[in-house]
Amino acid sequence: MNNDSTRIESLIQIQRMNEKTMFAERLQKALIAAGYEPRPSVLEREFNLRYWGKPITFQAVRRWLRGDSIPAQDKLQVLAEWLRIEPHVLRYGDESERALYATPNELDVVSLRGDEAEMLKIYRSLPSEQRKVLRHVIATFGKANTPNDNEETP
């Protein structure tokens, strides 16, 4: 395997881990918004009351909340209906989060090399709250470096 292939595999693995972590964050927020504590015992009890298939185990829901796994689509549908959230939003997040799951082909519109690629890799590995702060900082720098209409440009 060449160096580029190894790097791509590493990025894909990081992205998959990040997807699970972000799903766990969205699930916890949805539980809180619906008035439930984001604890495995609560999730197990309430989910199994609503799910008509084989009951889910405490260990399985704990993996969902810890970001170790993502439920299958049938279980995701039950979670979404119970928590009153769109299934695709629970699974993938809103529009701003979904951009993070772009495939390499979708990102090829602008080639990233060196520092940019490294920064994107680091950014994607951050928790969502830290990404929000970083986006705000970058936007602030962008605004500070944009000439005002009143200023003369050289």
Summary of the structure (lengths in Angstrom):
residues: 154
radius of gyration: 19.7
end to end distance: 50.5
largest distance: 70.0
contacts: 350
relative contact order: 0.10
helix: 70%
strand: 0%
